């Protein structure tokens, strides 16, 4: 029985010792090297910290970051990636929440480190790598390990203005990855092209699918996502087969007509999440890579990556909604209305709620926010059943699949009507000449603002929307942008649009 994700690493190191495990643009490591180096880093950390404590890792995504992650786990701890590009204020907020006594860092970020108020011990990853592994120390830690021990924490934005650290256990990751790799057929033959930052949970699917199956993960430099031709060259040269990407990353290639330059022929699995995939862009990908498998997956960080999936099995027309599908095995996904009644009727909207082993351990050092989001299932009065309330609205289609509607906080009251901004965005997809769009409600001015990429003019947009939407849902303001700003995690930056 697997209780610790190090079992994945150790098994693959036996099966594929000399095979590349992780590669970035500067270095690579085999499974044998990863195992040996992780044990060295783990020994270094074990002399300085107690198990089940956080280890901040201050560096960009890289092979060295993987060494630090696995080293933290060998020390019985959990890792937290801190991006050196983050503002010092945000980093200090995270460090304050963690209260960590030891940090692992890359020496090239000394200047950024100096700007932080961190008073703990900073371990240089290059020095930790040189430590001699001590079998007795590591074995003693492993013996006391449990599957509910935390593995990592990812910090998401908090409604109070303070980042919230979602803590995820070994058990939750194992529960999810066992099903994820089976459903999507990820094997040792695959080369996973990593797009997601390491402090975003999409990367969890990349890292642990790699370790479990003995695949190879190519860490794609972030800068390549600004140059589609270079990005496509990279995918081709590195023989990437599997893309587990944010929707915006996939849309960059199609928006800038990258496939007219090159089609990476070995790509055969495209799994996307984070936002609603525009059908126009999905169809463009399917036109150039018709034999690949496409899957839409949904789920917030708090439930360990994803809770539903849909493998695209038919053609979709622009303006048609793509299902978020069905629950992953061992996860219960259901809808509750505003009175906490179960929603089962097709077309009726409710809040997506999730229960199961994949639920995270809550927010680190934040019992108040944990108590608000992780609650007792109101439908179960007989025994403890913790659920996570996502704040997302969905409905069942006539086909039995779940369909995402919008965020609860994207539901607005305008001119006396309850409006889902997601519905307007779907309708705008039908407008000729619009590549991507995003609708935002300007509360101060009481106006719906539509931002879009493309050549369409306002008159044409209003005419097309008028066929599908009532007048009160048609945006009051239309703003054409050259390119949608995106957040670090690859989602459309709604605040950036409004402030731009």
N, C-alpha and C positions, 0 to 999 in steps of 0.2 A: 504494500500500500504506500502510495506517495504522500508524504506529509510535508515535504520541504522542496522548494523549487531547485535546491542544489542537487536533488536526485536527478533532475533533468540534465543538468550540466555534467554530472559524473557519469551518467549513462552514455551520453553522447561522446564524452571524452574517451570512453572505452571503445565505442563503436566506430568513431571517426577521429582518431587522435590527431592525424596530420591534415585534416580538412580545414580550410579557412572557416572560422566561426563568424567573426565580425571584421569588417574592413571599412576604413574611412579613406579620405583622399590622400592621407599621408602614411598610414600604417595598416597592418593586418595582424590578426592572431589566429592561430589554430586552436582547436578544442583543447589539445594538450597544454598549450601555452596559457590559455585562459584559465584552466583549472589550476595550474601551478602558480600563476601570478595572483589569482584571486585568493588562494590560501596564504600567500605571503602578505598581501594587504590585510587579510583577515587577522593574521597573527599580530601584525603591527597595531591594529585597532583594538584587539582583544586585551592588550596590555594597558590600554588607556580608558576603556569604557566598559560599562556593564551591558549585558544582553538586553534587548527590547528598548534600547534608547535610539534616538534619531541621529543619523550621520549626514549632515549637509554635505553635498558634493558640489563644489564651486568650480564649474568648468562647462564648456560647450559640449554638445554631444560628440562623442569620439570613442575610439577603442579604449582610451584611458578611463573614460567615464564608466564604461562597462566593467573594467577592472575594479574601479572604486565601488560600484554597485554590488558586485559579487563578493568583494572583500568585506563590505559592510554586513552582508548576509552570513558569511562565514564567521563573523564576530558575533552573530546572534542578534544583530541590530537591523534597523531599517533605514533605507536611504531616501534622501530628499534632494533632487537636483535643483541647484540655484543657478540661474542663467546670469553670467557676469554682465550681460547687456541690460538687465533690469535696472530701474532706478534704485539708488541706494535706499530711499525711503521704504520702498516695497520689500527689498531684501532684509532690511532691519526689522520690519514688521514680522516677517516670516521667522527670522532668527530669534526674535523676542518670544514668539509663540512656541517655538521648539525648545528654547532653553538649552540648546546643545552645547556640551563642553568641548567637543572635538569636531573639527571640520577637515575634510579632504579637499585639497585645491591643486590647481595647476599653477606653477610658479609664474607663468607668463601673465597672470592676472593680479600681480602684486599691487599695482596702482589702484585697481578697483577695490581690492581687499582693504587697502589703507583708508578708503573713503567710508568703510563700514564701521559701526561701533562695536564690532565683535571682539570680545575679550577672552575667548577660549583658545584652545590649542589648535594651530593650523598645521596639518600634516601634508607635506609635499607628496603628491602621488608618485613621482619618480623615485623618491626615497623609500616610500612604503613598498614599492615593487621589489626593492632589493633585500627586503627583510627575509630571513630564513623562516620557512614555515615550521611551526611546532605542532606536531601531530597530537601530542597529549592535550595541549590547550584547545585545539579545534575539536577534538573528539569529546572533550568534557562539555563544551558548549553545545555540540550537536545532540548529546544525550538528553539535555534538558529542554530541547526545542519542542514546540507544539505547532500543530498546523494553524492554530488561531493567532500565532505570533504575527506582528505586523511585518510586511515586506517592503512597502514603500509608502510615501505620502506625496500627493500632488496638491499644490495649492491653487484653488480657484478663486475668482473674485467673490467677495462677500457683499451682501446687501447693506451691511453696516459700514462699508468702506475698508474693512480689515480683511485680508485674504484668509480663506478657510482651508485648512489642511485635511484633505480626505485621506484617511489611513486605511490601507487595504492589506488583508492578511494573505499568507501563503495559501490557505485553504480556498479562499475566494478565487485567486488566480489559477490554481490548479483545476478547480471546478469548471472555470470558464474555458481555459486553454485546451483541456481535454476534448471538449465539445467543438470548440472553434476550429481546431486543426482537422478534426474528423469531418465535420460538415463541409468545409471548403477544400478538403483534399490536399492539405499542405504536408509535404514529405521532405525527406533528406535530399531529394532532387531539386528542391526549390531554391531560388535566390530571391530574397525579400529586399525590395528597394525601400529603405526607411525614409519617409518624408517628415514624420511628426517630430517635434521637439521632445526631448527626454523627460520634460516635466508635464507632458500632456499624455493622457492615458491611451491614445492610439498607439504610441510607441510600445506600450506594454504588450500589445498583440504581436508587434514585430519581434521584440526581444525574446519573449517566452515561446512563441511559435518556433523561433529559430532553435532555442535551447532544447525544447521537447523533441523536435523531429530530426535534429542534426542538419538542419538547413544552413545556408550562409546568408548573413545579413550585410547588405551594402548600405553604409550610412551616407546618404546623399547630402553633399554640402548645401546649406540653405541658399547660398548665392545663386545656385543653378536654377532656382525656381523663378528667377528674373530673366533667364535666357533660355527659352524653350528649346532652341536648337542644341545648345550645350547639354541641356538636361536629357534630351532624347539621345544624343551621342553617348552620354554616361550610361543610360539604361541599356543601350545596345552593346557598348564595350564591356560592361559588367555582366552581361547576359541575364538581366533581371527577368524573373518570371511572375513575381507577385507584387502587386501594389495595394497596400492598405493605407489609403490616403484620405485626407480631408477633401470634401467636394471642391473647395476653391482651388486646390492644387491641380486637380484634374481639369478644371475649367480654364486654368491658365494656358494649358496646351492647346485646347480647342479655340479659345478666344483669339489667340495669336497665330492660329492656323499652322501649328507646329507639324501636324501630320503631312502637310504638303512638302515638308522638308524630309521627314523620315518617320517610318513606322517601326517601333521596336518589336520585331516579330516574335521574340521569345516570351513576351508578356502574355500570360494565359489566365490570370486571375486578377480582377479589379474589384476591390472591396472598399466601399466609400461610406462616409458618415460625417456627422458634425452639423450638416445643414440639409435642406431639401435639395436634391439633385435636379437641376433644370433638365427637362426631357430633351431639349434641343442639344445640349452638350452630351447627354448620355447617348443619343442617337448618332452623334458624330463619332464618338468613341466606337460604338458598335459597327459603324460603317467601315472603319479602318481596321478594326480587330474583331471581325465577326465571329470568330471561333472561341474567343475568350469567355470566361464565366464572369458575370457582373452580379454583384450583391450589394444591396442596400442594408446597412446595419444601423441600429439605433440604440442609444442608451447614454445616460449621464455618467460622469466619473464615479458617482457614489455607488453604482451597482457593478463596478469592475468592468469597464469597457462597454459592453453592449448587453441588452436583454432581449432584443428581437432581431430577426433577419428576414430578408426576402431575396431569393435568387431570381434575377430577372429572367422570365421564361416566355415573354411575348413582346410584341412591338407596343410602344406607347406613343401617343400623339402629343404634340406640344399643348400644354394646358391641362393634360391628364395628370392625375395624381399617382405617384409611385407609392406602393404600399411599404410600410416599415415591417410588415409581415407577421411572423408568428414568434412566440417565445423560444429562446434557446432551451434545450432540455434542462431540467432541474431548476427552472425559474418560473415563477408564477407572475404573469403580467395581466392586470385587469384595470377596468375603468370605474371611477367613482364620480357621481354627480355632486352638485354643490351641497346636497343634504347627506352625502356619504352613502348613497344607495348605489348598488351595482348596476352598471350600464351594460346591456347586452343587445339592445335593438340596433340594427344597422342604421347608420347616419346620425345617431344620437351621440353628442360629444360628452366626454368625461375626462377627468384627470388620470393620467397614466400612473399607476401604482405598481410597485414590484416587491416581491418577497422571494427568499431563497438564499442558498449558501453564498451566492455572488455578492450579496449586500456587504458594503464596506463596514469597517469598525466605527464609523462616525467621523467627526471632525476633531483633530488633535487639540487637546487643551481647550476645548470649547463646548462644554456640556449644554449650554443654553441653545446654541444653534443645532447641536446634535438632537436635542429633545424635540425641536420644532419639526425637523425633517424626517427623522426616523421614529415612527410611532407604532402603536399597537394597531393591527388591522381592525377597523371598526366593524367589519363583518364577522369577526371571530371573538366571541365573549367567553370561550371555554378554556383557552390556554394561550401562552405567550406566543405571538406571531408578529415579529417586527417587520414593518414594511417601510419602503422609502417612497415619499410623495414627490414626484418629479417636477411638478409645476408645469408640465406639458399637457396639452389637450390633444385627444385623438378620438377616432370613431371607427367602428367596424364597417367594412364595405359589404356589399351583397355576397362577395366571394369568401367572406369569413376572415379576411386579413385585416390587420390593424392599419389605419392610415393616420399619419401625423396631421394635426390641424394647425396648431401654433403654440407658442408659449402662452401660459395664462396671462403673463404681463404684456403680451402682444395683442391681447384682447382689449379693445378700447371702447369707450362710450363716445360716440360722435353724432351730433345732431339728434340726440335722443335714441340712437340705435346702437346695439351691441355689434361690433364689427371685428372680424378676425383679419389682421393684416396679411396673414398667410394666404387668405383667399384672394386678396387683391394681387399679391405677387404671382400667384398661379395664373390668374387671368392675364396679367401683363406678359406672360411667356408667349401668349398667342399673337402678340403684336409683331408684325413684320419689321425687322430691323432692330429689335431689342435682343441683346445677347444675354444680359443678366440684369436683375433688378432687385431693389430692396425698398420696402415701404416703412416709414417711420412716422409716428404721431408726434407733432409738435404741440405739446399741451398748452404752452404759453399763448400761442396764436390760434389754438383750436383748429389746426389744419393737418391733413394727411399729406405727407411729402413723399413723392416717389423718385428715387434715384435710379438711373439706368445707364448701362453701357450700350451704345449703338447709335444708329443714324436716324431713328424715327423722330418725327416732330410731334409737338403736343396735340395738334388737331387730329392727326392719325391715331395717336394713342387713345384719346378720349372717344373717338368714333368706335374703335375696336372694343374698348372696355364697356361702352354703352350697350353693346349687344349682349354682354354677359352679366353686367353688374347693375344694381339700382343706382340712381344718380347720387345718393348719399355716400356710396362707397367709392366713387371715382375720386382719386386724389385731387387736392386743391392746388398743389404745386408739383411741377415736374422739373427735375434737375438732371441734366446729362453730365456724366463723368467719363473721363478717358479710361479710368480703371477703378474698380471697386477697391477701396482700402481694405486690407485684411488684418486681423489680429495675429499675434504670434502663433496662435494655434490653428490658423488657416481659416477662420470664420470671418464673414463680412464684419468690418468694424463699424457698427452702427453709431457709436459715439463719435468716431472719426468723421463720418459722413455729415453729421449734424454740426460738428464744430468746424468742418472744412469750409 
